[in-house]
Amino acid sequence: MKAGLGAAGLGVVLQVTPTLAQVSGTNSGSTAATLPPVTVEAPNQVRPRAVSAHRNSPSQRGRVAAQRNAASRQAASQQDGREAGSGRAATSSENSYVANSSSAATKTSTPLLETPQSISVVTRKELNDRAVQTLTEAVGYEPGVRIDASGYDPRFDAISIRGFDITYNGIYLDGLRLVGAGLGVFKTEPYGVDSITVVRGPSSALYGLGSPGGLIDLQSKLPTSQPFHEVQTLFGDRDRVQGNFDFSGPIDPNGQFSYRLTGVVRDADVFVPGGKDNRTYVAPAVTWRPDQSTTLTLLGAYQKSKTPGSMFTYSTGVGTTTDIFTGSPSYNSLDQEQGRVGYLFEHAFDNAVTVRQKFRYVDLDAVTRYVGFLGAPVGNVVSRYTGYVHDTLQSAIMDNQVEAKLATGPVQHTLLVGTDYTSSKFTDKQGFGFGVSDLNLAAPVYAPESIPDPAISSSTAQRQTQSGVYIQDQAKLDHWILTLSGRSDWVRTTGEDRFALTRQTQSDQAYSGRAGLTYVFDSGVAPYVAYSTSFFPNLGVDPSGAFFKPTTGKQTEIGVKYQPPGTRSLITAAVFDLTQDGGLVTTGTGVTVQRGEIQSRGFELQGLASLGNGFDITSSYTYLDMVTKQAGDSALVGKFPSGNPPHTVTLWGNYALPLAGPFAGLSVGAGARYMSWSYGDDLNTFKNSSVTLVDAALKYDFGQAAKDLKGLQFQVNAKNLFNVHYTTCQVGYCYRGAPLTVIATLGYRW
């Protein structure tokens, strides 16, 4: 196998295509979640190549809404000391699988029924029940989401929505984008979040540059007004040892100041020889609430991670993988340090006007060392080369909002006006060399050896600034809700090759919008129709020397949501027609042109409920039909982009046995994810087999057996319970799926 590294732009305009990575666009213009390596003849020929991914009326409805809101407030009061925060789910994230509202799709606290877009919220209770350890695990049961097109890989949260990658340009924390670049992708610690929201479809109307597939917004754990303490010890296969802690509560007697301190320490192996999945994470937060109208929360986090630099195993043929690791345990690491500081500020002048400001600064440093194959094996022996990548990323982002509630006659308006600004700097250094032993594929031996870092052969620096202004009106007239959003963005990107001493600068400007109409029946049924657009600026020039125009997306969506008043349940269904225009594609001669177009159409169904008898359930079905409409290679036109299964079904349920019975305190959970066949390459010459993965959980609350043990719990989770061995291929590259993983958690709350 021939491998190398390619480069692309900052977030994703500043994106370096990891050879070892399994996330990004493809030569056909597909934006599914794989980053295939750029092939080279030898390490001394490797050069980075720029690529881009690509007021309710006094009616019956008013009374029903009041009852629904009252039920939400009652649920929110049972949070065990957790704070909902602005725009958080109205229902307790700790006690239910069902959220009533979210701010992710509208930047205002909006009931899910009134949001004209397909949206799902993964609550803290579901994260706890499934013992989620990664962001990909967290969203794996959500409709429209593809998480394992590139197999098992602890280095990155490679995710696509509706067939389009969001890894670099669709991950948000507290409503602010986490810029990703090259091998410096921000790593998420799920234990540090309260809930996770998946917004499907273009969202540029409020957030600016992004994927047409949608976005994922993580909500941080915030300080609580009531004392809360938790410690956990985790053990698992592959020598996993982990400790978690989460402390929160008021600082002063008056409750003006409160704090939260969350942390994780982990030492774990992975299935490749010598591979590690280590992490140290600590996240402090302090909230100042001088009065009922003002809140200022300071947030910080530091994280140090160590994962393999390469996860590749040898492929013997089309659509196959083996257990033979292609790298060397002596030179296989991705060491990353990241830190962030920021704040969330909100002040309500009265019941009509609220101002908010969010800010975050991120600093990230990632050093990757790996070994790859140099050419094809000769007599079962293959020569290898070394790769070294050092990426740094600094990013500052601020979002200013003014929300006003007003009326024009019988129409009630929630008006939002905002401006945001992002400034990012990315540097990338790469080197390729030798100094590593050959590998005998018939009898692989991974003896310890001293492997030096190769000399740096390329060095690039890129900067990007984005400024945006947006406005939104949510207008309500009795049962009708009209949501109109519009935005204008200005993006400037500068790239510098420090070896060739060349510089490239380009500026882009784009408009994006969304229009949605919803009708909420008294019964809790809410049909809606929406149209939305997205854009993403591309770095580089076409063969004539002209700058590429931004890649754009447009979507029409029709859906219906059903939430019976007074219940913790929600059913949603949506059909969509989504097209990405102007994607960059590479011709057979290696020339990049802008004429790619991919259409994604499909149907999504989700049902979730938290029932009064201790039963929680979430389920989904996704049908996806994609086609390449335009491509640099005419042979790809009319083909289904690889790695995207047409059918996906998920089901997870957790049942807490009755407290009055002999098994009081016992909870059992089980789930399954089915993915149908998918094409393994963009020419559609072979298919991945369908696969069904089963998960299970068993939890026991010792407090039900003895009052002195109140707060003590033990939990065991198994993922891929039957240890199914499966392979996933995309754009012709094949990866091993996640093996059986067992994690035991002993936790204590007080």
DAQUI-V810867 format. One record per residue. N is the residue number from 1. SS is DSSP state (A for helix, B for strand, O for the rest). OMEGA is omega in radians with two decimals (NA if undefined). Layout:
N|SS|OMEGA / N|SS|OMEGA
This chain:
1|O|3.12 / 2|O|-3.06 / 3|O|3.10 / 4|O|-3.13 / 5|O|3.03 / 6|B|-3.12 / 7|B|3.01 / 8|B|-2.92 / 9|B|-3.03 / 10|B|2.97 / 11|O|-0.20 / 12|O|3.11 / 13|B|3.01 / 14|B|-3.10 / 15|B|3.00 / 16|B|-3.12 / 17|B|-3.12 / 18|O|3.07 / 19|O|-3.06 / 20|O|-3.01 / 21|O|-3.12 / 22|O|3.10 / 23|O|2.93 / 24|B|3.11 / 25|O|-3.09 / 26|O|-3.14 / 27|O|-3.13 / 28|O|-3.08 / 29|O|3.07 / 30|O|3.07 / 31|O|3.06 / 32|O|-2.90 / 33|B|2.91 / 34|O|3.03 / 35|O|-3.14 / 36|O|3.13 / 37|O|3.01 / 38|O|-3.02 / 39|O|3.11 / 40|O|-3.13 / 41|O|-3.12 / 42|O|-3.12 / 43|A|-3.09 / 44|A|3.07 / 45|A|-3.07 / 46|O|3.02 / 47|O|3.12 / 48|O|3.11 / 49|O|-3.09 / 50|B|3.03 / 51|O|3.09 / 52|O|3.08 / 53|O|-3.09 / 54|O|NA / 55|O|-2.99 / 56|O|3.10 / 57|O|-3.13 / 58|O|-3.10 / 59|O|3.07 / 60|A|3.11 / 61|A|3.12 / 62|A|3.14 / 63|A|3.11 / 64|A|3.13 / 65|A|3.13 / 66|A|3.11 / 67|A|3.14 / 68|A|3.14 / 69|A|3.11 / 70|A|3.09 / 71|A|3.13 / 72|A|-3.13 / 73|A|3.12 / 74|A|3.12 / 75|A|-3.11 / 76|A|-3.13 / 77|O|-3.11 / 78|O|-2.97 / 79|O|-3.12 / 80|O|3.06 / 81|O|3.14 / 82|O|-3.13 / 83|O|3.10 / 84|O|-3.13 / 85|O|-3.13 / 86|O|3.09 / 87|O|3.14 / 88|O|3.13 / 89|O|-3.11 / 90|O|3.08 / 91|O|-3.09 / 92|O|3.11 / 93|O|-3.12 / 94|O|-2.96 / 95|O|-3.07 / 96|O|3.00 / 97|O|-2.98 / 98|O|3.02 / 99|O|3.12 / 100|O|-3.07 / 101|B|3.11 / 102|B|3.08 / 103|O|-3.00 / 104|O|-3.06 / 105|O|-3.04 / 106|O|-3.04 / 107|O|2.97 / 108|O|3.13 / 109|O|-3.01 / 110|B|3.04 / 111|B|-3.13 / 112|A|3.12 / 113|A|-3.07 / 114|A|-3.14 / 115|O|-3.07 / 116|O|-3.12 / 117|O|3.11 / 118|O|-3.02 / 119|B|3.11 / 120|B|3.11 / 121|B|3.04 / 122|B|-3.05 / 123|O|3.13 / 124|A|3.13 / 125|A|3.12 / 126|A|3.10 / 127|A|3.12 / 128|A|-3.09 / 129|A|-3.11 / 130|O|3.13 / 131|O|-3.06 / 132|O|-3.14 / 133|O|3.13 / 134|O|3.09 / 135|A|3.13 / 136|A|3.07 / 137|A|-3.06 / 138|A|-3.05 / 139|O|-3.06 / 140|O|3.14 / 141|O|-3.09 / 142|O|3.14 / 143|O|3.07 / 144|O|-3.04 / 145|B|3.08 / 146|B|-3.01 / 147|O|-2.99 / 148|O|3.09 / 149|O|3.13 / 150|O|3.05 / 151|O|-3.14 / 152|O|-3.11 / 153|O|-3.11 / 154|O|-3.05 / 155|O|-3.03 / 156|O|2.99 / 157|O|-3.09 / 158|O|-3.02 / 159|O|2.96 / 160|B|3.11 / 161|B|-3.12 / 162|O|3.05 / 163|O|-3.09 / 164|B|-3.06 / 165|B|3.06 / 166|O|-3.00 / 167|O|-3.06 / 168|O|-3.01 / 169|O|-3.13 / 170|O|3.11 / 171|B|-3.09 / 172|B|3.04 / 173|B|-3.11 / 174|O|3.08 / 175|O|3.12 / 176|B|-3.03 / 177|B|2.99 / 178|O|-3.09 / 179|O|3.09 / 180|O|-3.12 / 181|B|3.05 / 182|O|3.07 / 183|O|3.06 / 184|B|3.13 / 185|O|-3.09 / 186|O|-3.12 / 187|O|-3.09 / 188|O|3.01 / 189|O|-3.07 / 190|A|3.14 / 191|A|-3.12 / 192|A|-3.12 / 193|B|3.13 / 194|B|3.12 / 195|B|-3.13 / 196|B|-3.11 / 197|B|3.09 / 198|B|3.09 / 199|B|-3.07 / 200|B|3.14 / 201|O|-3.09 / 202|O|-3.11 / 203|O|-3.11 / 204|A|-3.10 / 205|A|3.09 / 206|A|-2.98 / 207|A|-3.13 / 208|O|-3.02 / 209|O|-3.12 / 210|O|-3.11 / 211|O|3.04 / 212|O|-3.13 / 213|O|-3.13 / 214|B|-3.12 / 215|B|3.02 / 216|B|-3.12 / 217|B|3.12 / 218|B|3.10 / 219|B|-3.10 / 220|B|2.93 / 221|O|-3.10 / 222|O|3.08 / 223|O|-3.11 / 224|O|3.13 / 225|O|3.10 / 226|O|-3.13 / 227|O|3.11 / 228|B|-3.14 / 229|B|3.12 / 230|B|2.99 / 231|B|-3.13 / 232|B|2.98 / 233|B|-3.10 / 234|B|3.04 / 235|B|3.13 / 236|B|3.09 / 237|O|-3.04 / 238|O|3.00 / 239|O|3.09 / 240|B|2.99 / 241|B|-3.03 / 242|B|3.04 / 243|B|3.10 / 244|B|2.99 / 245|B|-3.12 / 246|B|-3.11 / 247|B|-3.14 / 248|B|3.09 / 249|B|3.14 / 250|B|3.10 / 251|O|-3.10 / 252|O|-3.10 / 253|O|-3.10 / 254|O|3.11 / 255|O|3.08 / 256|O|-3.12 / 257|B|3.06 / 258|B|-3.04 / 259|B|2.95 / 260|B|3.11 / 261|B|-3.08 / 262|B|-3.12 / 263|B|3.11 / 264|B|2.98 / 265|B|-3.06 / 266|B|2.96 / 267|B|-3.07 / 268|O|3.06 / 269|B|2.98 / 270|O|-2.95 / 271|O|3.07 / 272|O|-3.07 / 273|O|3.10 / 274|O|-3.09 / 275|O|-3.14 / 276|B|3.00 / 277|O|-3.07 / 278|B|3.14 / 279|B|2.93 / 280|B|-3.05 / 281|B|3.04 / 282|B|-3.06 / 283|B|3.06 / 284|B|3.09 / 285|B|3.12 / 286|B|3.10 / 287|B|3.02 / 288|B|-3.14 / 289|B|-3.08 / 290|B|3.08 / 291|B|-3.08 / 292|O|-3.04 / 293|O|-3.00 / 294|B|3.10 / 295|B|3.04 / 296|B|3.13 / 297|B|3.06 / 298|B|-3.07 / 299|B|3.07 / 300|B|3.09 / 301|B|3.01 / 302|B|-3.13 / 303|B|3.07 / 304|B|-3.06 / 305|B|3.03 / 306|B|3.09 / 307|B|3.09 / 308|O|3.02 / 309|O|3.11 / 310|O|3.08 / 311|O|-3.02 / 312|O|2.94 / 313|B|-3.00 / 314|O|3.06 / 315|O|-3.12 / 316|O|-3.13 / 317|O|-3.10 / 318|O|3.07 / 319|O|-3.10 / 320|O|2.95 / 321|O|3.09 / 322|O|3.05 / 323|O|-3.09 / 324|O|3.14 / 325|B|-3.08 / 326|O|-3.07 / 327|O|3.13 / 328|O|3.09 / 329|O|-3.12 / 330|O|-3.09 / 331|O|-3.05 / 332|O|-3.10 / 333|B|2.92 / 334|B|3.14 / 335|B|-3.06 / 336|B|2.98 / 337|B|3.12 / 338|B|3.10 / 339|B|3.10 / 340|B|3.03 / 341|B|3.13 / 342|B|3.13 / 343|B|3.03 / 344|B|-3.11 / 345|B|3.09 / 346|B|3.07 / 347|B|3.09 / 348|B|3.13 / 349|O|3.05 / 350|O|-3.14 / 351|O|-3.03 / 352|O|-3.02 / 353|B|3.09 / 354|B|3.08 / 355|B|3.12 / 356|B|3.01 / 357|B|3.11 / 358|B|3.13 / 359|B|3.04 / 360|B|3.02 / 361|B|-3.09 / 362|B|3.05 / 363|B|-3.03 / 364|B|3.10 / 365|B|-3.08 / 366|B|3.11 / 367|B|-3.08 / 368|B|3.06 / 369|B|-3.10 / 370|B|3.09 / 371|B|3.13 / 372|B|3.13 / 373|B|3.08 / 374|O|-3.10 / 375|O|-3.09 / 376|O|3.11 / 377|O|3.05 / 378|B|-3.10 / 379|O|3.14 / 380|O|3.11 / 381|B|-3.11 / 382|B|3.04 / 383|O|-3.08 / 384|B|3.10 / 385|B|3.12 / 386|B|3.08 / 387|B|-3.13 / 388|B|3.13 / 389|B|3.07 / 390|B|-3.11 / 391|B|3.00 / 392|B|-3.12 / 393|B|3.00 / 394|B|-3.09 / 395|B|3.06 / 396|B|-3.11 / 397|B|3.12 / 398|B|3.11 / 399|B|3.13 / 400|B|-3.08 / 401|B|2.96 / 402|B|3.12 / 403|B|-3.12 / 404|B|3.06 / 405|B|-3.09 / 406|B|-3.10 / 407|B|2.97 / 408|B|-3.04 / 409|O|-3.13 / 410|O|-3.08 / 411|B|3.09 / 412|B|-3.06 / 413|B|2.84 / 414|B|-3.04 / 415|B|3.13 / 416|B|3.07 / 417|B|-3.09 / 418|B|3.01 / 419|B|3.05 / 420|B|-3.08 / 421|B|3.10 / 422|B|3.07 / 423|B|-3.07 / 424|B|3.08 / 425|B|-3.09 / 426|B|3.04 / 427|B|-3.09 / 428|B|3.06 / 429|B|-3.10 / 430|B|3.06 / 431|B|-3.13 / 432|B|-3.09 / 433|B|-3.08 / 434|O|3.10 / 435|O|3.11 / 436|O|-3.07 / 437|O|3.00 / 438|O|-3.13 / 439|B|3.07 / 440|B|-3.07 / 441|O|3.13 / 442|O|3.14 / 443|O|-3.06 / 444|O|3.10 / 445|O|-3.11 / 446|O|-3.14 / 447|O|3.08 / 448|O|3.12 / 449|O|3.13 / 450|O|-3.08 / 451|O|-3.12 / 452|O|3.02 / 453|O|3.09 / 454|O|3.09 / 455|O|3.11 / 456|B|-3.13 / 457|B|3.07 / 458|B|3.13 / 459|B|-3.14 / 460|B|3.06 / 461|B|-3.14 / 462|B|3.10 / 463|B|3.07 / 464|B|3.02 / 465|B|3.11 / 466|B|3.05 / 467|B|-3.12 / 468|B|3.01 / 469|B|-3.10 / 470|B|3.12 / 471|B|-3.13 / 472|B|3.07 / 473|B|3.02 / 474|B|-3.03 / 475|B|-3.11 / 476|B|3.03 / 477|B|-3.08 / 478|O|-3.10 / 479|O|-3.04 / 480|B|3.06 / 481|B|3.10 / 482|B|-3.14 / 483|B|3.13 / 484|B|-3.13 / 485|B|3.10 / 486|B|-3.05 / 487|B|3.00 / 488|B|-3.10 / 489|B|3.03 / 490|B|-3.07 / 491|B|3.09 / 492|B|-3.08 / 493|B|3.10 / 494|B|3.10 / 495|B|-3.10 / 496|B|3.02 / 497|B|-3.02 / 498|O|3.05 / 499|O|-3.13 / 500|O|-3.12 / 501|O|3.08 / 502|B|-3.11 / 503|B|3.11 / 504|B|-3.14 / 505|B|3.05 / 506|B|-3.14 / 507|B|3.12 / 508|B|3.04 / 509|B|-3.08 / 510|B|3.01 / 511|B|3.07 / 512|B|-3.07 / 513|B|3.07 / 514|B|3.03 / 515|B|-3.12 / 516|B|3.13 / 517|B|-3.11 / 518|B|3.04 / 519|B|-3.09 / 520|B|3.08 / 521|O|3.10 / 522|O|-3.10 / 523|O|-3.10 / 524|O|3.06 / 525|B|-3.08 / 526|B|3.01 / 527|B|3.14 / 528|B|3.03 / 529|B|-3.05 / 530|B|3.02 / 531|B|-3.09 / 532|B|-3.11 / 533|B|3.08 / 534|B|3.04 / 535|B|3.10 / 536|B|-3.11 / 537|O|-3.13 / 538|O|3.09 / 539|O|3.07 / 540|O|-3.12 / 541|B|3.09 / 542|O|-3.08 / 543|O|3.11 / 544|O|-3.12 / 545|O|3.14 / 546|O|3.11 / 547|B|3.05 / 548|O|3.02 / 549|O|3.10 / 550|O|2.98 / 551|B|-3.07 / 552|B|3.08 / 553|B|3.08 / 554|B|-3.06 / 555|B|2.93 / 556|B|-3.09 / 557|B|3.05 / 558|B|-3.08 / 559|B|3.07 / 560|B|3.09 / 561|B|-3.11 / 562|B|3.11 / 563|O|-3.13 / 564|O|-3.13 / 565|O|3.09 / 566|O|3.14 / 567|O|3.00 / 568|O|3.13 / 569|B|3.14 / 570|B|3.06 / 571|B|3.12 / 572|B|3.07 / 573|B|-3.11 / 574|B|2.94 / 575|B|-3.05 / 576|B|3.04 / 577|B|-2.99 / 578|B|-3.13 / 579|B|3.00 / 580|B|-3.11 / 581|B|3.05 / 582|B|3.07 / 583|B|3.12 / 584|B|3.11 / 585|B|-3.13 / 586|B|-3.14 / 587|O|3.14 / 588|O|3.11 / 589|O|3.10 / 590|O|3.13 / 591|O|3.13 / 592|B|3.14 / 593|B|-3.11 / 594|B|3.06 / 595|B|-3.13 / 596|B|3.07 / 597|B|3.13 / 598|B|3.09 / 599|B|3.12 / 600|B|3.10 / 601|B|-3.12 / 602|B|-3.12 / 603|B|3.14 / 604|B|3.12 / 605|B|3.09 / 606|B|3.03 / 607|B|3.11 / 608|B|-3.08 / 609|B|2.95 / 610|B|-3.03 / 611|O|-3.05 / 612|O|-3.11 / 613|O|3.08 / 614|O|-3.10 / 615|B|3.08 / 616|B|-3.09 / 617|B|2.99 / 618|B|-3.10 / 619|B|3.14 / 620|B|3.00 / 621|B|3.13 / 622|B|2.96 / 623|B|-3.07 / 624|B|3.10 / 625|B|-3.10 / 626|B|3.11 / 627|B|3.05 / 628|B|-3.08 / 629|B|3.11 / 630|B|-3.14 / 631|O|3.10 / 632|O|3.09 / 633|O|-3.07 / 634|A|3.14 / 635|A|-3.12 / 636|A|-3.10 / 637|O|-3.12 / 638|O|-3.12 / 639|O|3.11 / 640|O|3.11 / 641|O|-2.98 / 642|O|3.04 / 643|O|-3.11 / 644|O|-3.14 / 645|O|3.10 / 646|O|-3.10 / 647|B|3.05 / 648|B|3.12 / 649|B|3.09 / 650|B|3.10 / 651|B|3.05 / 652|B|3.09 / 653|B|3.10 / 654|B|-3.08 / 655|B|3.05 / 656|B|-3.08 / 657|O|-3.08 / 658|O|-3.11 / 659|O|-3.11 / 660|O|-3.07 / 661|O|-3.11 / 662|O|-3.13 / 663|O|-3.13 / 664|O|3.13 / 665|O|-3.10 / 666|B|3.06 / 667|B|3.10 / 668|B|3.13 / 669|B|3.11 / 670|B|-3.14 / 671|B|3.12 / 672|B|3.05 / 673|B|3.11 / 674|B|3.05 / 675|B|-3.12 / 676|O|3.08 / 677|O|3.00 / 678|B|3.11 / 679|B|-3.12 / 680|O|3.08 / 681|O|-3.05 / 682|O|3.02 / 683|O|3.10 / 684|O|-3.14 / 685|O|3.07 / 686|O|-3.04 / 687|B|2.88 / 688|B|3.10 / 689|O|3.04 / 690|O|-3.10 / 691|B|3.04 / 692|B|-3.13 / 693|B|-3.08 / 694|B|3.06 / 695|B|-3.13 / 696|B|-3.14 / 697|B|3.07 / 698|B|-3.07 / 699|B|3.08 / 700|B|3.11 / 701|B|-3.09 / 702|A|3.14 / 703|A|3.10 / 704|A|3.14 / 705|O|-3.12 / 706|O|-3.11 / 707|A|-3.14 / 708|A|-3.12 / 709|A|-3.14 / 710|O|3.13 / 711|O|-3.13 / 712|B|-3.13 / 713|B|3.04 / 714|B|-3.04 / 715|B|3.06 / 716|B|3.12 / 717|B|3.07 / 718|B|3.11 / 719|B|-2.94 / 720|O|-2.98 / 721|O|-3.07 / 722|O|3.05 / 723|O|3.14 / 724|O|3.08 / 725|O|-3.09 / 726|O|-3.11 / 727|B|3.02 / 728|B|3.14 / 729|B|3.08 / 730|B|-3.02 / 731|O|3.05 / 732|O|3.13 / 733|B|-2.99 / 734|B|-3.04 / 735|B|3.09 / 736|B|3.06 / 737|O|-3.11 / 738|O|3.11 / 739|O|3.05 / 740|O|3.08 / 741|B|3.13 / 742|B|3.14 / 743|B|3.07 / 744|B|-3.08 / 745|B|3.01 / 746|B|-3.05 / 747|B|3.12 / 748|B|3.11 / 749|B|3.05 / 750|O|NA
